[in-house]
Amino acid sequence: MPVFVIYNPVCGDGTANELFQEHVLPLIEKSSKVVDKIIVTESQGHAASALRESFAQEDPITVVLGAGDGTLHEIINAPDPKADVSFALVPCGTANALYSSIFPHTGEVDHADYKLKSVQAFVNDRPTIPLTLALTDLDAPDKPRRSVASAVVTSTALHASILHDSEALRSSVPGIERFKVAARQNITRWYRATVRLHPAMNAGRVHIYDPAEGKFVPHPQSTKDAPLVLEGPFAYFVSTVNVDRLEPQFRITPLQSDFKPTEASFDLVVVRPFRDPSISVDSEGTRAAFAPKLGSVLQAAYRNGAHASMRYANDGSTVDEGNGPTVVEYFRCGGWEWKPVSDQQCV
């Protein structure tokens, strides 16, 4: 089986080259594995283009990948791959969501021993873990339909705004702090859309997490014959596959690991401001008043995913326990559709 080593020397904190030269490559060389090619990426898209010829073959290949989730995303979206591809991941990016979910760690994530866990499994011929790929069709006026595969996250609303704006902060605000800065820049925005949720193939109905029962239950309004419709506005909307976190300690979809899916499905975390009993109108004032509550949801995700059980008190304050409406709607479904109410979906 051909083995390709690919790493991005400038991703994350820029230490990938040192990590590979001093740790990754020596570890592989000590094993029975033979590296066929080493590729040091030089630009966006380089990793996928370098593998194009190998992807056209039907033989299985292994990619030892030193990068972040973005480079993995590029590779899995390479055109018409025919090969069976396995990855040994080396976390060199900023957030490293997939690696952190497979190898959760509460200690020092920058230590070389921790970063070599996937490569160690590869050289020891440990079994691979199959990945679920989420396929998204993007439709826009006057543009052809475009399909994108994802192995980590698909989102709209605040999370999508954070990813978009954090790119401009990459050089000035290093590390995961740039995501927090981008969050503060966008946290008062609401997003108007109609969402349709579809059940997973064998589930029959869309499921929702019930904190009182501590498990997923069929949504009371979900049926086998029609999608479950959610009306906005939305403040937060993020779906994941394969991962329970988007940063080493940011467990935004904790039930992905606490209650492992039995079939291909999304874990979907939604925050809709009108579930707040103290909010009945959309105004600049209510959006500003809701922002700290949304912030408390994001902070609770750093507390081992505590946001999944947060509720509203009668006065609209957020509490960790109680009988009020859940602040977060946590769904498990087989697919979803997001239809903006208008082109100006952010208000």
C-alpha positions as CSV (number, residue, x, y, z in Angstrom):
1,M,0.0,0.0,0.0
2,P,1.5,3.4,-1.0
3,V,2.3,5.7,1.8
4,F,2.3,9.5,1.3
5,V,3.5,12.0,3.9
6,I,2.0,15.4,3.5
7,Y,2.4,18.3,5.9
8,N,1.7,22.1,5.9
9,P,4.7,23.9,7.2
10,V,2.9,27.2,8.0
11,C,-0.4,25.9,9.5
12,G,-1.1,26.4,13.2
13,D,1.9,27.6,15.1
14,G,4.3,26.8,12.2
15,T,6.1,23.9,13.9
16,A,5.0,21.1,11.5
17,N,8.4,20.9,9.8
18,E,10.2,20.4,13.1
19,L,7.7,17.9,14.3
20,F,7.9,15.8,11.2
21,Q,11.7,15.9,10.9
22,E,12.4,15.2,14.6
23,H,9.5,12.8,15.4
24,V,7.1,11.7,12.7
25,L,9.5,10.6,10.0
26,P,11.9,8.8,12.4
27,L,9.0,6.9,13.9
28,I,7.9,5.7,10.5
29,E,11.4,4.8,9.5
30,K,11.8,2.6,12.6
31,S,8.8,0.6,11.5
32,S,8.3,-1.7,8.5
33,K,6.4,1.1,6.6
34,V,8.0,2.6,3.5
35,V,7.2,6.2,2.6
36,D,6.7,6.6,-1.2
37,K,6.6,10.4,-1.3
38,I,6.9,13.3,1.0
39,I,5.0,16.4,0.1
40,V,5.4,19.8,1.8
41,T,2.5,21.9,0.8
42,E,3.1,25.4,-0.7
43,S,-0.4,26.7,-1.3
44,Q,-4.0,26.1,-0.7
45,G,-5.1,23.1,-2.7
46,H,-1.6,21.7,-3.1
47,A,-2.3,18.6,-1.0
48,A,-5.3,17.5,-3.1
49,S,-3.5,18.2,-6.4
50,A,-0.4,16.3,-5.3
51,L,-2.6,13.2,-4.7
52,R,-4.7,13.5,-7.9
53,E,-2.8,10.8,-9.8
54,S,-2.9,8.4,-6.9
55,F,-6.6,9.1,-6.3
56,A,-7.3,8.0,-9.9
57,Q,-6.1,4.5,-9.1
58,E,-8.2,1.9,-7.4
59,D,-5.4,0.7,-5.1
60,P,-5.7,1.7,-1.4
61,I,-3.3,4.4,-0.1
62,T,-2.4,5.8,3.3
63,V,-1.8,9.5,3.9
64,V,0.2,10.7,6.9
65,L,-1.3,14.1,7.1
66,G,0.3,16.9,9.2
67,A,-2.1,19.8,9.0
68,G,-5.5,21.0,10.3
69,D,-9.0,20.1,9.5
70,G,-8.9,22.5,6.5
71,T,-6.3,20.5,4.6
72,L,-8.2,17.3,5.3
73,H,-11.3,19.0,3.9
74,E,-9.3,19.8,0.7
75,I,-8.2,16.2,0.2
76,I,-11.6,14.6,0.7
77,N,-13.0,17.1,-1.9
78,A,-10.5,16.1,-4.5
79,P,-12.3,15.4,-7.8
80,D,-13.5,11.8,-8.4
81,P,-11.3,9.9,-6.0
82,K,-11.4,6.1,-6.8
83,A,-8.8,5.0,-4.2
84,D,-9.6,3.7,-0.7
85,V,-7.8,6.3,1.4
86,S,-6.7,5.9,5.0
87,F,-5.3,8.8,7.1
88,A,-2.8,8.9,10.0
89,L,-3.4,12.4,11.4
90,V,-0.8,14.6,13.0
91,P,-2.5,17.7,14.6
92,C,-0.7,20.7,13.2
93,G,-3.6,23.1,12.7
94,T,-5.3,25.6,14.9
95,A,-8.2,23.6,16.2
96,N,-7.6,20.0,15.1
97,A,-11.3,19.0,15.7
98,L,-11.1,15.5,14.2
99,Y,-7.9,14.5,15.9
100,S,-9.0,16.0,19.3
101,S,-12.3,14.0,19.1
102,I,-10.6,10.7,18.3
103,F,-7.9,11.3,20.9
104,P,-9.5,13.5,23.6
105,H,-7.0,14.9,26.0
106,T,-7.3,17.1,29.0
107,G,-3.6,17.8,29.4
108,E,-0.9,19.3,27.2
109,V,-2.0,19.0,23.6
110,D,1.3,20.4,22.3
111,H,3.4,17.5,23.6
112,A,5.0,15.4,20.8
113,D,3.8,12.1,22.3
114,Y,0.2,13.2,22.2
115,K,0.5,14.4,18.5
116,L,2.0,11.0,17.5
117,K,-0.9,8.8,18.6
118,S,-2.4,8.3,15.2
119,V,0.9,7.7,13.5
120,Q,1.8,5.2,16.3
121,A,-1.5,3.4,15.5
122,F,-0.6,3.3,11.8
123,V,2.9,1.8,12.3
124,N,1.4,-0.7,14.7
125,D,-1.2,-1.8,12.2
126,R,-4.1,-0.9,14.5
127,P,-7.6,-1.0,12.9
128,T,-8.8,2.1,11.1
129,I,-11.9,4.1,12.1
130,P,-14.4,4.6,9.3
131,L,-15.4,8.2,8.8
132,T,-18.9,9.5,7.9
133,L,-18.9,12.1,5.2
134,A,-21.6,14.8,5.1
135,L,-22.5,15.9,1.5
136,T,-23.9,19.4,1.1
137,D,-25.5,20.8,-2.0
138,L,-25.2,24.6,-2.2
139,D,-27.7,26.4,-4.3
140,A,-27.5,30.1,-5.0
141,P,-29.3,32.4,-7.5
142,D,-27.6,32.5,-11.0
143,K,-24.9,30.0,-9.9
144,P,-24.6,26.3,-10.7
145,R,-25.3,23.8,-7.9
146,R,-22.1,22.9,-6.0
147,S,-21.6,19.8,-3.8
148,V,-19.1,19.8,-0.9
149,A,-18.1,16.9,1.3
150,S,-17.2,17.4,5.0
151,A,-15.7,15.1,7.6
152,V,-16.1,17.5,10.5
153,V,-18.6,20.4,10.5
154,T,-21.3,22.0,8.4
155,S,-22.8,25.2,9.7
156,T,-24.7,28.5,9.2
157,A,-25.5,31.4,11.5
158,L,-22.9,32.4,14.1
159,H,-20.5,29.6,13.6
160,A,-20.3,30.2,9.9
161,S,-19.7,33.9,10.5
162,I,-16.9,33.0,13.0
163,L,-15.1,30.8,10.5
164,H,-15.5,33.5,7.8
165,D,-14.2,36.4,9.9
166,S,-11.5,34.5,11.7
167,E,-9.6,34.0,8.5
168,A,-8.9,37.8,8.4
169,L,-7.5,37.5,12.0
170,R,-5.2,34.6,11.3
171,S,-2.0,36.6,11.2
172,S,-2.9,39.2,13.9
173,V,-4.6,36.9,16.4
174,P,-2.7,33.5,16.5
175,G,-4.3,30.3,17.8
176,I,-7.9,29.6,18.8
177,E,-8.2,33.1,20.3
178,R,-9.1,34.4,16.8
179,F,-12.3,32.3,16.9
180,K,-13.3,34.0,20.2
181,V,-12.6,37.5,18.7
182,A,-14.7,36.7,15.6
183,A,-17.5,35.4,17.9
184,R,-17.6,38.7,19.8
185,Q,-17.8,40.5,16.4
186,N,-20.9,38.6,15.3
187,I,-22.7,37.5,18.5
188,T,-25.6,40.0,18.1
189,R,-26.5,38.9,14.6
190,W,-29.6,36.8,14.1
191,Y,-30.2,34.8,10.9
192,R,-33.6,34.4,9.3
193,A,-34.4,31.1,7.6
194,T,-36.7,28.1,7.4
195,V,-35.1,24.8,8.2
196,R,-36.3,21.3,7.4
197,L,-34.8,18.3,9.3
198,H,-34.9,14.8,7.8
199,P,-34.6,11.6,9.9
200,A,-31.7,9.2,9.6
201,M,-32.4,6.3,7.3
202,N,-33.3,3.8,9.9
203,A,-34.5,6.1,12.7
204,G,-37.9,6.9,11.1
205,R,-38.2,10.2,13.0
206,V,-35.9,13.1,13.9
207,H,-34.6,12.7,17.5
208,I,-34.0,15.4,20.1
209,Y,-32.0,15.2,23.3
210,D,-34.1,15.3,26.4
211,P,-32.0,16.4,29.4
212,A,-34.7,15.2,31.8
213,E,-34.4,11.6,30.5
214,G,-30.7,11.9,29.6
215,K,-31.2,10.5,26.1
216,F,-32.4,11.1,22.6
217,V,-36.1,10.8,22.1
218,P,-38.3,11.1,19.0
219,H,-39.2,14.7,18.4
220,P,-43.0,15.0,19.2
221,Q,-43.6,16.9,16.0
222,S,-41.5,14.7,13.7
223,T,-43.3,12.2,11.5
224,K,-42.2,9.5,9.0
225,D,-43.9,11.3,6.2
226,A,-42.7,14.9,6.3
227,P,-39.6,16.8,7.4
228,L,-39.6,18.6,10.8
229,V,-39.8,22.3,10.1
230,L,-38.0,24.9,12.3
231,E,-38.7,28.6,11.8
232,G,-36.1,31.2,12.7
233,P,-34.6,33.5,13.6
234,F,-31.5,31.5,14.5
235,A,-28.6,32.6,16.5
236,Y,-26.5,29.4,16.3
237,F,-26.7,26.5,14.0
238,V,-23.9,23.9,13.7
239,S,-23.9,20.2,12.6
240,T,-21.1,17.7,13.0
241,V,-20.1,14.3,11.9
242,N,-17.4,12.2,13.5
243,V,-16.5,14.8,16.1
244,D,-17.8,15.9,19.5
245,R,-15.7,19.0,19.6
246,L,-14.4,21.8,17.3
247,E,-11.4,22.6,19.6
248,P,-9.6,20.4,22.1
249,Q,-11.9,21.5,24.9
250,F,-14.9,23.0,23.0
251,R,-17.3,20.0,23.1
252,I,-20.2,21.6,21.1
253,T,-21.7,18.3,20.1
254,P,-20.8,16.1,23.2
255,L,-23.4,13.5,22.5
256,Q,-21.6,12.4,19.4
257,S,-19.3,10.5,21.7
258,D,-21.5,10.1,24.8
259,F,-24.3,8.5,22.7
260,K,-22.5,7.2,19.6
261,P,-24.7,7.2,16.5
262,T,-25.7,3.8,15.2
263,E,-25.9,4.9,11.6
264,A,-24.8,7.8,9.5
265,S,-26.3,11.0,10.9
266,F,-25.7,14.6,12.0
267,D,-25.6,15.9,15.5
268,L,-27.1,19.4,15.2
269,V,-27.0,22.1,17.8
270,V,-29.5,25.0,17.4
271,V,-30.2,28.1,19.4
272,R,-33.3,30.1,18.5
273,P,-33.8,33.3,20.5
274,F,-37.6,33.2,20.5
275,R,-37.5,30.1,22.8
276,D,-36.3,32.6,25.5
277,P,-39.5,33.5,27.5
278,S,-38.3,37.1,27.9
279,I,-38.0,37.7,24.1
280,S,-41.0,38.1,21.8
281,V,-39.8,40.7,19.3
282,D,-36.7,41.1,17.1
283,S,-35.0,44.5,17.8
284,E,-31.6,45.8,18.3
285,G,-32.2,45.9,22.0
286,T,-33.4,42.2,22.2
287,R,-30.5,41.0,20.1
288,A,-28.1,42.9,22.5
289,A,-29.8,41.4,25.5
290,F,-29.7,37.9,24.1
291,A,-26.0,38.0,23.2
292,P,-24.7,37.2,26.8
293,K,-27.0,34.2,26.9
294,L,-25.6,32.9,23.6
295,G,-22.2,33.6,25.0
296,S,-23.0,31.5,28.1
297,V,-24.0,28.6,25.7
298,L,-20.5,28.8,24.1
299,Q,-18.8,29.0,27.4
300,A,-20.7,26.0,28.7
301,A,-19.4,24.0,25.7
302,Y,-16.0,24.4,27.3
303,R,-17.4,22.8,30.5
304,N,-17.6,19.3,29.0
305,G,-20.6,20.1,26.8
306,A,-22.8,21.4,29.7
307,H,-24.8,23.6,27.3
308,A,-26.8,20.5,26.2
309,S,-28.7,20.6,29.4
310,M,-29.1,24.4,29.9
311,R,-32.6,25.8,30.4
312,Y,-34.4,29.1,30.7
313,A,-35.8,30.3,34.0
314,N,-39.2,32.1,34.0
315,D,-37.4,35.5,33.7
316,G,-35.3,34.4,30.7
317,S,-32.1,33.9,32.6
318,T,-30.1,30.7,31.8
319,V,-29.6,28.0,34.4
320,D,-27.9,24.6,34.4
321,E,-31.0,22.8,35.7
322,G,-34.7,23.3,35.9
323,N,-37.9,22.6,34.1
324,G,-38.0,25.5,31.6
325,P,-37.4,25.4,27.9
326,T,-34.0,24.1,26.8
327,V,-31.7,26.9,25.6
328,V,-30.2,24.5,23.1
329,E,-32.2,22.3,20.8
330,Y,-29.9,19.3,20.2
331,F,-31.1,17.1,17.3
332,R,-29.9,13.9,15.7
333,C,-31.0,13.7,12.1
334,G,-30.1,12.3,8.7
335,G,-30.0,15.7,6.8
336,W,-31.2,19.3,6.9
337,E,-32.2,22.1,4.5
338,W,-31.5,25.7,5.2
339,K,-33.6,28.2,3.2
340,P,-32.9,31.9,3.9
341,V,-36.0,34.0,4.2
342,S,-34.3,36.5,1.9
343,D,-30.9,37.2,0.5
344,Q,-30.3,39.5,3.4
345,Q,-30.3,36.6,5.9
346,C,-28.2,38.3,8.6
347,V,-29.9,41.0,10.7
